[in-house]
Amino acid sequence: GDLTDQDAAAIADAIGSSADAPVVLSVGADDSGFFAELATEGEAPIGGASDLIDRLPDDAWAAFALADAGASAGPALLGALAANDVLGGVFGRLQAEGVQLGEIGGSIGDVAGWFGGTNVLGARGALIFEATDESAAQELLDGLQTAFSFDPRVRVSPGDAEGEAFSVGPADVPIDFPFVLRDGLLVAGLGEQSVEQVY
């Protein structure tokens, strides 16, 4: 009962024919770790494994890499991020400035991500997007930088590394999230070290 008709339609668009078929998600754990399995009678909305998996660190304790996931998983990912108070405002400003998030999602190919570290201070991780249209990716970065700069709860710094557009972080916490576009990949990471591990 929490979904509006508009929310339901967006989800149906994102997952395609799977919306009309039974879907079973199983999660569990054993001595070696945890797992999740998804089964559906509909056509799989996301391709198989991506070569981006080779870029993820061996010591990551959570990782994923999906082929051709931008157009299908993009709307769902953006919807989840938009639920955040800060990011929701940022996405709203992007749309007000005419940035079409749906079109940009269509210019993303494979998607990957990872998270690692042994404690809060040593946490590392990154989201990786294959930019099939670098001009659209650059438009997104320019819009994000402008939108973030309007929020007093975050600080925005210009990039100082190769391909780094900018970095953003909480105004009162010394944590940075660099956004980098290089070699056909758009990467947002938890600190510069996480981004460089990807490249």
ROSE-4610 file (N, C-alpha, C; in Angstrom, 1 decimal, always signed):
// ROSE-4610
residu = [G/G/G/D/D/D/L/L/L/T/T/T/D/D/D/Q/Q/Q/D/D/D/A/A/A/A/A/A/A/A/A/I/I/I/A/A/A/D/D/D/A/A/A/I/I/I/G/G/G/S/S/S/S/S/S/A/A/A/D/D/D/A/A/A/P/P/P/V/V/V/V/V/V/L/L/L/S/S/S/V/V/V/G/G/G/A/A/A/D/D/D/D/D/D/S/S/S/G/G/G/F/F/F/F/F/F/A/A/A/E/E/E/L/L/L/A/A/A/T/T/T/E/E/E/G/G/G/E/E/E/A/A/A/P/P/P/I/I/I/G/G/G/G/G/G/A/A/A/S/S/S/D/D/D/L/L/L/I/I/I/D/D/D/R/R/R/L/L/L/P/P/P/D/D/D/D/D/D/A/A/A/W/W/W/A/A/A/A/A/A/F/F/F/A/A/A/L/L/L/A/A/A/D/D/D/A/A/A/G/G/G/A/A/A/S/S/S/A/A/A/G/G/G/P/P/P/A/A/A/L/L/L/L/L/L/G/G/G/A/A/A/L/L/L/A/A/A/A/A/A/N/N/N/D/D/D/V/V/V/L/L/L/G/G/G/G/G/G/V/V/V/F/F/F/G/G/G/R/R/R/L/L/L/Q/Q/Q/A/A/A/E/E/E/G/G/G/V/V/V/Q/Q/Q/L/L/L/G/G/G/E/E/E/I/I/I/G/G/G/G/G/G/S/S/S/I/I/I/G/G/G/D/D/D/V/V/V/A/A/A/G/G/G/W/W/W/F/F/F/G/G/G/G/G/G/T/T/T/N/N/N/V/V/V/L/L/L/G/G/G/A/A/A/R/R/R/G/G/G/A/A/A/L/L/L/I/I/I/F/F/F/E/E/E/A/A/A/T/T/T/D/D/D/E/E/E/S/S/S/A/A/A/A/A/A/Q/Q/Q/E/E/E/L/L/L/L/L/L/D/D/D/G/G/G/L/L/L/Q/Q/Q/T/T/T/A/A/A/F/F/F/S/S/S/F/F/F/D/D/D/P/P/P/R/R/R/V/V/V/R/R/R/V/V/V/S/S/S/P/P/P/G/G/G/D/D/D/A/A/A/E/E/E/G/G/G/E/E/E/A/A/A/F/F/F/S/S/S/V/V/V/G/G/G/P/P/P/A/A/A/D/D/D/V/V/V/P/P/P/I/I/I/D/D/D/F/F/F/P/P/P/F/F/F/V/V/V/L/L/L/R/R/R/D/D/D/G/G/G/L/L/L/L/L/L/V/V/V/A/A/A/G/G/G/L/L/L/G/G/G/E/E/E/Q/Q/Q/S/S/S/V/V/V/E/E/E/Q/Q/Q/V/V/V/Y/Y/Y]
num = [1/1/1/2/2/2/3/3/3/4/4/4/5/5/5/6/6/6/7/7/7/8/8/8/9/9/9/10/10/10/11/11/11/12/12/12/13/13/13/14/14/14/15/15/15/16/16/16/17/17/17/18/18/18/19/19/19/20/20/20/21/21/21/22/22/22/23/23/23/24/24/24/25/25/25/26/26/26/27/27/27/28/28/28/29/29/29/30/30/30/31/31/31/32/32/32/33/33/33/34/34/34/35/35/35/36/36/36/37/37/37/38/38/38/39/39/39/40/40/40/41/41/41/42/42/42/43/43/43/44/44/44/45/45/45/46/46/46/47/47/47/48/48/48/49/49/49/50/50/50/51/51/51/52/52/52/53/53/53/54/54/54/55/55/55/56/56/56/57/57/57/58/58/58/59/59/59/60/60/60/61/61/61/62/62/62/63/63/63/64/64/64/65/65/65/66/66/66/67/67/67/68/68/68/69/69/69/70/70/70/71/71/71/72/72/72/73/73/73/74/74/74/75/75/75/76/76/76/77/77/77/78/78/78/79/79/79/80/80/80/81/81/81/82/82/82/83/83/83/84/84/84/85/85/85/86/86/86/87/87/87/88/88/88/89/89/89/90/90/90/91/91/91/92/92/92/93/93/93/94/94/94/95/95/95/96/96/96/97/97/97/98/98/98/99/99/99/100/100/100/101/101/101/102/102/102/103/103/103/104/104/104/105/105/105/106/106/106/107/107/107/108/108/108/109/109/109/110/110/110/111/111/111/112/112/112/113/113/113/114/114/114/115/115/115/116/116/116/117/117/117/118/118/118/119/119/119/120/120/120/121/121/121/122/122/122/123/123/123/124/124/124/125/125/125/126/126/126/127/127/127/128/128/128/129/129/129/130/130/130/131/131/131/132/132/132/133/133/133/134/134/134/135/135/135/136/136/136/137/137/137/138/138/138/139/139/139/140/140/140/141/141/141/142/142/142/143/143/143/144/144/144/145/145/145/146/146/146/147/147/147/148/148/148/149/149/149/150/150/150/151/151/151/152/152/152/153/153/153/154/154/154/155/155/155/156/156/156/157/157/157/158/158/158/159/159/159/160/160/160/161/161/161/162/162/162/163/163/163/164/164/164/165/165/165/166/166/166/167/167/167/168/168/168/169/169/169/170/170/170/171/171/171/172/172/172/173/173/173/174/174/174/175/175/175/176/176/176/177/177/177/178/178/178/179/179/179/180/180/180/181/181/181/182/182/182/183/183/183/184/184/184/185/185/185/186/186/186/187/187/187/188/188/188/189/189/189/190/190/190/191/191/191/192/192/192/193/193/193/194/194/194/195/195/195/196/196/196/197/197/197/198/198/198/199/199/199]
x = [+0.8/+0.0/+0.8/+2.2/+3.0/+3.3/+3.1/+3.5/+2.3/+2.7/+1.7/+1.6/+0.6/+0.5/+1.7/+2.2/+3.4/+4.6/+4.8/+5.9/+5.9/+4.7/+4.5/+4.8/+4.4/+4.6/+6.1/+6.8/+8.3/+9.0/+8.6/+9.2/+8.9/+7.7/+7.3/+8.1/+8.3/+9.1/+10.6/+11.1/+12.5/+12.7/+11.8/+12.0/+11.4/+10.6/+10.1/+9.1/+9.2/+8.2/+8.2/+9.3/+9.3/+8.2/+7.7/+6.6/+5.3/+5.2/+4.0/+4.2/+5.3/+5.6/+6.0/+5.8/+6.3/+7.8/+8.2/+9.6/+9.9/+11.0/+11.4/+12.8/+12.9/+14.3/+14.6/+15.7/+16.1/+17.5/+17.6/+18.8/+19.2/+20.5/+20.9/+22.4/+22.9/+24.3/+24.8/+26.1/+26.7/+28.1/+28.9/+30.2/+31.1/+30.9/+31.8/+31.3/+30.1/+29.6/+28.1/+27.5/+26.1/+25.8/+24.6/+24.3/+22.9/+22.6/+21.2/+21.0/+19.8/+19.5/+18.1/+18.0/+16.8/+16.3/+15.0/+14.5/+13.2/+13.0/+11.7/+11.4/+10.1/+9.7/+9.8/+9.8/+9.9/+11.3/+11.4/+12.7/+13.6/+14.8/+15.7/+15.9/+15.7/+15.8/+17.2/+18.2/+19.6/+20.4/+21.5/+22.3/+23.1/+24.0/+24.8/+26.0/+27.0/+28.2/+28.9/+29.5/+30.3/+31.8/+32.5/+34.0/+34.5/+33.6/+34.0/+34.4/+34.0/+34.3/+35.8/+36.5/+38.0/+38.6/+37.9/+38.5/+38.2/+37.4/+37.1/+38.2/+38.5/+39.6/+39.3/+40.3/+40.1/+39.7/+40.0/+39.7/+38.3/+37.6/+36.2/+35.3/+34.5/+33.7/+32.2/+32.0/+30.7/+31.0/+30.5/+30.8/+29.7/+29.5/+28.6/+29.1/+28.8/+29.0/+28.0/+27.2/+26.1/+26.3/+26.1/+26.3/+25.0/+25.2/+24.1/+23.0/+23.4/+22.4/+21.9/+22.6/+22.2/+20.8/+20.3/+18.9/+17.9/+18.1/+17.1/+17.3/+18.5/+18.7/+18.8/+19.1/+19.3/+18.2/+16.9/+15.8/+15.6/+15.8/+15.6/+16.6/+17.9/+19.0/+18.8/+18.4/+18.1/+17.0/+16.0/+14.8/+15.2/+16.1/+16.6/+17.4/+18.3/+19.2/+18.3/+17.3/+16.5/+15.7/+15.6/+14.9/+15.7/+17.0/+17.9/+17.6/+17.6/+17.2/+18.0/+19.4/+20.3/+20.2/+20.3/+20.3/+19.0/+17.9/+16.6/+16.5/+17.0/+17.1/+17.9/+19.1/+20.0/+19.4/+18.7/+18.0/+16.9/+16.2/+15.1/+15.7/+16.8/+17.4/+17.9/+18.5/+18.9/+17.8/+16.7/+15.5/+15.0/+15.1/+14.6/+15.5/+16.8/+17.8/+17.7/+16.8/+16.6/+17.5/+18.2/+18.9/+18.0/+18.0/+17.0/+17.7/+17.4/+18.0/+17.7/+16.5/+16.2/+17.0/+17.3/+18.1/+19.5/+20.0/+21.4/+21.5/+20.5/+20.5/+20.7/+20.1/+20.2/+21.6/+22.4/+23.8/+24.8/+24.3/+25.2/+25.1/+26.2/+26.3/+26.3/+27.5/+27.7/+27.7/+27.3/+27.4/+28.0/+28.9/+29.5/+29.7/+30.0/+30.3/+30.9/+31.5/+32.2/+32.3/+32.5/+32.6/+33.6/+34.5/+35.5/+36.0/+37.0/+37.6/+37.3/+38.1/+37.9/+37.3/+37.1/+36.5/+35.9/+35.2/+34.6/+35.6/+36.7/+37.7/+38.4/+38.5/+39.2/+38.3/+37.0/+36.0/+36.4/+36.2/+36.5/+35.4/+35.2/+34.2/+34.0/+33.3/+33.0/+31.9/+31.2/+30.2/+30.8/+30.7/+31.3/+30.3/+30.3/+29.3/+30.1/+29.8/+30.4/+29.7/+30.4/+29.8/+29.9/+28.8/+28.8/+28.6/+28.2/+28.2/+28.8/+30.1/+30.8/+30.3/+29.7/+29.2/+28.0/+27.2/+26.0/+26.5/+27.6/+28.2/+28.7/+29.4/+29.9/+28.8/+27.7/+26.6/+26.0/+26.0/+25.5/+26.4/+27.7/+28.7/+28.6/+28.5/+28.3/+27.1/+26.0/+24.7/+24.8/+25.5/+25.6/+26.4/+27.5/+28.4/+27.6/+26.8/+26.0/+25.0/+24.3/+23.2/+23.7/+24.8/+25.4/+25.8/+26.3/+26.8/+25.7/+24.4/+23.3/+22.9/+23.5/+23.1/+24.1/+23.7/+24.7/+25.2/+24.5/+25.0/+26.2/+26.5/+27.7/+28.7/+29.9/+30.9/+31.4/+31.6/+32.0/+33.4/+34.3/+35.7/+36.0/+36.7/+37.0/+38.0/+38.0/+38.8/+40.3/+41.2/+42.6/+43.4/+42.7/+43.3/+42.9/+43.5/+43.2/+41.8/+41.0/+39.6/+38.6/+39.1/+38.2/+37.5/+36.1/+35.3/+35.2/+34.9/+34.8/+34.7/+34.7/+34.5/+33.5/+32.7/+31.7/+31.8/+31.4/+31.4/+30.5/+30.2/+29.5/+30.2/+29.5/+30.2/+31.0/+30.7/+31.4/+32.2/+32.4/+33.0/+34.1/+35.4/+36.5/+36.4/+35.3/+35.2/+34.9/+35.5/+35.3/+34.8/+33.9/+33.4/+33.8/+34.9/+35.3/+34.4/+34.2/+33.5/+34.4/+34.8/+35.8/+35.3/+35.6/+35.2/+36.5/+36.9/+38.2/+38.1/+38.7/+38.8/+37.5/+36.4/+35.1/+34.4/+34.9/+34.2/+33.9/+32.7/+32.3/+32.3/+33.1/+33.3/+33.1/+32.3/+32.1/+32.6/+33.6/+34.2/+34.2/+34.5/+34.7/+36.2/+36.6/+38.0/+38.7/+39.8/+40.6/+41.2/+41.6/+42.2/+41.2/+40.0/+39.0/+38.8/+38.8/+38.7/+39.9/+41.1/+42.3/+42.4/+41.8/+41.8/+41.0/+40.0/+39.2/+40.0/+40.7/+41.4/+42.8]
y = [-1.2/+0.0/+1.3/+1.1/+2.3/+2.8/+2.0/+2.5/+3.2/+4.4/+5.1/+4.4/+4.7/+4.2/+4.6/+5.8/+6.3/+5.5/+5.2/+4.4/+3.0/+2.4/+1.1/+1.1/+2.1/+2.2/+2.3/+3.1/+3.2/+1.9/+1.2/-0.1/-1.1/-1.1/-2.0/-1.7/-0.3/+0.1/-0.4/-0.4/-0.8/-2.3/-3.1/-4.5/-5.3/-4.5/-5.1/-6.2/-7.3/-8.4/-9.1/-9.0/-9.7/-9.2/-8.0/-7.5/-8.3/-9.1/-9.9/-11.3/-11.7/-13.1/-13.2/-14.4/-14.6/-14.4/-13.8/-13.5/-14.0/-14.8/-15.3/-14.9/-14.3/-13.9/-14.6/-15.4/-16.2/-15.6/-15.4/-15.0/-16.0/-16.1/-17.0/-16.8/-17.6/-17.5/-18.8/-19.1/-20.2/-19.8/-20.8/-20.5/-19.6/-19.7/-19.0/-17.6/-17.2/-15.9/-15.9/-15.0/-14.9/-14.9/-15.2/-15.3/-14.8/-14.4/-14.1/-14.7/-15.2/-15.8/-15.3/-15.0/-14.4/-15.3/-15.7/-16.6/-15.9/-15.9/-15.4/-16.1/-16.2/-16.8/-15.8/-14.5/-13.5/-13.4/-12.5/-12.3/-11.5/-11.9/-11.3/-9.8/-8.8/-7.4/-7.0/-7.7/-7.3/-8.5/-8.1/-9.1/-9.9/-10.7/-11.5/-10.7/-11.5/-10.9/-9.9/-8.9/-7.9/-8.1/-7.7/-7.7/-6.7/-5.8/-4.9/-5.6/-6.8/-7.6/-7.7/-7.7/-7.8/-6.6/-5.5/-4.2/-4.1/-5.0/-4.9/-5.5/-5.0/-5.5/-6.9/-7.7/-9.1/-9.1/-8.1/-8.1/-7.4/-7.1/-6.5/-7.6/-7.2/-8.2/-8.1/-7.2/-7.1/-6.5/-7.2/-6.7/-7.2/-6.5/-6.9/-6.3/-6.9/-6.4/-7.0/-6.1/-6.5/-5.9/-6.7/-6.3/-5.6/-4.5/-3.8/-3.4/-3.0/-2.8/-1.3/-0.4/+1.0/+1.4/+1.0/+1.3/+0.7/-0.6/-1.3/-1.0/-1.1/-0.9/+0.5/+1.4/+2.8/+3.5/+3.3/+4.0/+3.5/+2.2/+1.7/+2.2/+2.3/+2.8/+4.3/+5.0/+6.5/+6.7/+5.8/+5.9/+5.7/+4.7/+4.4/+5.5/+6.1/+7.2/+8.4/+8.6/+9.8/+9.8/+8.7/+8.6/+9.3/+9.4/+10.1/+11.6/+12.2/+13.6/+14.5/+14.4/+15.3/+14.9/+13.6/+13.3/+13.5/+13.4/+13.7/+15.1/+16.0/+17.5/+17.7/+17.0/+17.1/+16.7/+15.5/+15.0/+16.0/+16.5/+17.5/+18.7/+19.2/+20.4/+20.0/+18.8/+18.4/+18.4/+17.9/+17.9/+19.3/+20.1/+21.5/+22.2/+21.8/+22.4/+21.8/+20.8/+20.2/+19.0/+18.5/+17.3/+16.1/+15.3/+14.2/+12.9/+12.5/+11.4/+10.1/+10.0/+8.8/+8.6/+9.7/+9.6/+9.3/+9.9/+9.6/+8.1/+7.6/+6.2/+5.3/+5.7/+4.9/+5.0/+5.9/+6.0/+5.3/+4.5/+3.7/+2.3/+1.6/+0.2/-0.6/-1.2/-2.1/-1.3/-1.9/-1.2/-2.2/-1.6/-2.5/-1.6/-2.4/-1.7/-2.6/-2.0/-2.9/-2.1/-2.8/-2.2/-3.1/-2.5/-3.2/-2.4/-2.9/-2.3/-3.1/-2.9/-3.7/-2.9/-1.6/-0.7/+0.5/+1.3/+2.5/+3.5/+3.7/+4.7/+4.2/+2.8/+2.3/+1.8/+2.3/+1.8/+2.3/+1.5/+1.8/+1.3/+1.8/+1.3/+2.3/+1.8/+2.7/+2.1/+3.0/+2.6/+3.0/+2.0/+2.2/+2.1/+3.0/+3.0/+3.1/+2.2/+2.3/+3.4/+4.4/+5.5/+5.3/+4.9/+4.7/+6.0/+7.0/+8.4/+9.3/+9.6/+10.4/+11.9/+12.4/+13.8/+13.8/+12.7/+12.7/+12.5/+11.7/+11.5/+12.8/+13.6/+14.9/+15.9/+15.8/+16.7/+16.3/+15.1/+14.6/+15.2/+15.0/+15.5/+17.0/+17.7/+19.2/+19.6/+18.9/+19.1/+18.7/+17.6/+17.2/+18.2/+18.7/+19.6/+20.9/+21.4/+22.6/+22.3/+21.2/+20.9/+20.7/+20.0/+19.8/+21.1/+22.1/+23.3/+24.2/+23.9/+24.6/+24.1/+23.0/+22.4/+22.7/+23.5/+23.9/+22.7/+21.6/+20.4/+19.7/+20.0/+19.4/+20.4/+20.0/+20.9/+20.2/+21.1/+20.6/+21.2/+20.4/+20.8/+20.4/+21.3/+21.0/+19.8/+19.1/+17.9/+18.3/+17.4/+17.7/+16.5/+15.5/+14.3/+14.2/+13.3/+13.1/+12.7/+13.4/+13.0/+13.3/+13.8/+14.1/+15.4/+15.3/+16.4/+17.3/+16.6/+17.2/+16.2/+16.6/+15.7/+16.4/+15.6/+16.1/+15.3/+16.0/+15.3/+16.1/+15.5/+16.2/+17.5/+18.5/+19.8/+19.7/+18.9/+18.8/+17.5/+16.7/+15.4/+15.3/+14.9/+14.9/+13.6/+13.5/+12.3/+12.9/+12.4/+12.9/+11.7/+12.1/+11.2/+11.8/+11.4/+11.9/+11.4/+12.2/+11.8/+11.9/+10.8/+10.8/+10.2/+10.8/+10.3/+10.1/+8.9/+8.6/+7.2/+7.1/+5.8/+5.2/+6.0/+5.4/+5.0/+5.3/+4.9/+6.1/+6.1/+7.1/+6.4/+6.9/+6.3/+7.3/+6.9/+7.6/+6.8/+7.2/+6.4/+7.0/+6.2/+6.6/+6.9/+8.1/+8.5/+8.2/+9.0/+8.8/+7.5/+6.8/+5.5/+4.5/+4.6/+3.6/+3.8/+5.1/+5.4/+4.8/+5.1/+4.7/+3.1/+2.4/+1.0/+0.5/+1.2/+0.8/+1.0/+2.1/+2.3/+1.6]
z = [+0.0/+0.0/+0.0/+0.1/+0.2/-1.2/-2.3/-3.6/-4.3/-4.9/-5.7/-7.1/-7.8/-9.2/-10.0/-9.8/-10.5/-10.2/-8.9/-8.4/-9.1/-9.1/-9.6/-11.1/-11.8/-13.3/-13.5/-12.7/-12.9/-12.7/-11.7/-11.4/-12.6/-13.1/-14.2/-15.4/-15.7/-16.8/-16.7/-15.4/-15.2/-15.3/-14.9/-14.9/-16.1/-16.9/-18.1/-17.8/-18.7/-18.6/-17.3/-16.5/-15.2/-14.3/-14.5/-13.7/-13.8/-14.9/-15.0/-14.7/-14.1/-13.8/-12.3/-11.8/-10.4/-10.3/-9.2/-8.9/-7.5/-7.3/-6.0/-5.7/-4.6/-4.1/-2.8/-2.9/-1.7/-1.2/+0.1/+0.7/+1.8/+2.1/+3.1/+3.5/+4.4/+4.8/+5.2/+5.1/+5.6/+6.1/+6.4/+7.1/+6.2/+4.9/+4.0/+3.6/+3.9/+3.6/+3.4/+2.6/+2.4/+0.9/+0.5/-0.9/-1.1/-2.4/-2.8/-4.2/-4.4/-5.7/-6.1/-7.4/-8.0/-9.1/-9.1/-10.1/-10.6/-11.9/-12.5/-13.8/-14.1/-15.4/-16.5/-16.2/-17.2/-17.8/-18.8/-19.4/-18.5/-18.3/-17.4/-17.8/-16.9/-17.3/-17.4/-16.8/-16.8/-17.3/-18.1/-18.7/-17.6/-18.1/-17.2/-16.6/-16.2/-15.5/-16.5/-15.9/-16.7/-16.5/-17.5/-17.4/-16.4/-16.0/-14.9/-13.6/-13.5/-12.2/-12.1/-13.2/-13.1/-12.5/-12.5/-11.9/-10.4/-9.8/-8.4/-7.6/-6.4/-5.6/-5.1/-4.9/-4.4/-3.0/-2.2/-0.8/-0.5/-1.6/-1.3/-0.7/+0.3/+0.9/+0.4/-0.5/-1.2/-2.6/-3.6/-5.0/-6.0/-7.0/-8.1/-9.4/-10.5/-11.8/-12.8/-13.5/-14.3/-15.7/-16.7/-18.1/-18.6/-19.3/-20.0/-19.0/-17.8/-16.7/-16.6/-17.4/-17.2/-17.4/-18.6/-19.0/-18.1/-17.7/-16.9/-15.4/-14.9/-13.4/-13.0/-14.0/-13.7/-13.0/-13.6/-12.9/-11.5/-11.2/-9.9/-8.9/-9.4/-8.6/-8.3/-9.3/-9.1/-8.1/-8.2/-7.3/-5.9/-5.7/-4.3/-3.8/-4.6/-4.2/-3.9/-4.7/-4.5/-3.2/-2.6/-1.3/-0.2/-0.4/+0.5/+0.5/+1.7/+1.9/+1.0/+1.1/+0.3/-1.2/-1.5/-2.9/-3.6/-2.9/-3.5/-3.9/-3.1/-3.5/-4.7/-4.7/-5.8/-7.1/-7.1/-8.3/-8.8/-7.8/-8.1/-8.8/-8.3/-9.0/-10.4/-10.5/-11.8/-12.9/-12.5/-13.4/-13.7/-12.6/-12.8/-13.8/-13.9/-14.8/-16.2/-16.4/-17.7/-18.0/-17.0/-17.1/-17.1/-18.2/-18.4/-17.9/-16.6/-16.0/-16.8/-17.3/-18.1/-19.3/-20.0/-21.2/-20.9/-19.7/-19.3/-18.9/-18.3/-17.9/-19.1/-20.2/-21.5/-22.1/-21.6/-22.2/-21.3/-20.3/-19.4/-19.8/-19.9/-20.3/-19.0/-18.8/-17.6/-16.3/-15.2/-13.9/-12.9/-12.1/-11.0/-9.8/-8.7/-7.4/-6.4/-5.5/-4.4/-3.1/-2.0/-0.7/+0.0/+0.8/+1.5/+2.7/+3.4/+4.6/+5.8/+6.8/+8.0/+9.2/+9.0/+10.0/+9.4/+10.2/+9.6/+9.0/+9.7/+9.3/+8.0/+7.8/+6.7/+5.6/+5.6/+4.6/+3.2/+2.2/+0.8/+0.0/-1.2/-2.1/-3.2/-4.3/-5.4/-6.3/-7.0/-8.0/-9.3/-10.3/-11.6/-12.7/-13.6/-14.7/-16.0/-16.9/-18.3/-19.1/-19.4/-20.1/-21.6/-22.2/-23.7/-24.4/-23.7/-24.3/-23.3/-23.6/-22.6/-22.5/-23.6/-23.5/-22.5/-22.6/-21.6/-20.2/-20.0/-18.7/-18.2/-19.0/-18.6/-18.3/-19.0/-18.7/-17.3/-17.0/-15.7/-14.6/-14.8/-13.8/-13.6/-14.7/-14.5/-13.8/-14.1/-13.4/-11.9/-11.6/-10.2/-9.4/-10.0/-9.3/-9.0/-9.9/-9.7/-8.6/-8.7/-7.8/-6.4/-6.2/-4.9/-4.3/-5.1/-4.6/-3.9/-4.2/-3.6/-2.2/-1.8/-0.5/+0.5/+1.6/+2.6/+3.5/+3.4/+4.2/+3.6/+2.4/+1.8/+1.3/+1.1/+0.6/-0.8/-1.7/-3.1/-3.4/-3.8/-4.2/-5.6/-6.3/-7.7/-7.8/-8.8/-9.0/-9.1/-8.6/-8.7/-9.2/-9.7/-10.3/-11.7/-12.5/-13.9/-14.0/-14.8/-15.0/-13.9/-12.8/-11.6/-11.9/-11.9/-12.1/-10.8/-9.7/-8.4/-7.4/-6.1/-5.0/-4.1/-3.4/-2.5/-1.2/-0.1/+1.2/+2.2/+3.3/+4.4/+4.8/+5.1/+5.4/+6.7/+7.6/+8.9/+9.2/+8.1/+8.2/+7.2/+7.5/+6.5/+5.7/+4.9/+4.0/+2.6/+1.6/+0.2/-0.7/-1.6/-2.6/-4.0/-4.5/-5.8/-7.0/-8.0/-9.2/-10.3/-11.0/-12.0/-13.3/-14.4/-15.8/-16.5/-16.8/-17.4/-18.1/-19.2/-19.9/-20.2/-20.4/-20.7/-19.4/-18.3/-17.0/-16.2/-15.6/-14.7/-13.3/-12.4/-11.1/-10.0/-9.0/-7.8/-6.6/-5.9/-4.9/-3.5/-2.5/-1.2/-1.0/-1.3/-1.3/-2.6/-2.8/-4.0/-4.2/-3.1/-3.2/-3.8/-3.4/-3.9/-5.4/-5.9/-7.3/-8.1/-7.6/-8.3/-8.3/-7.3/-7.4/-8.6/-8.9/-10.1/-11.4/-11.5/-12.7/-12.8]
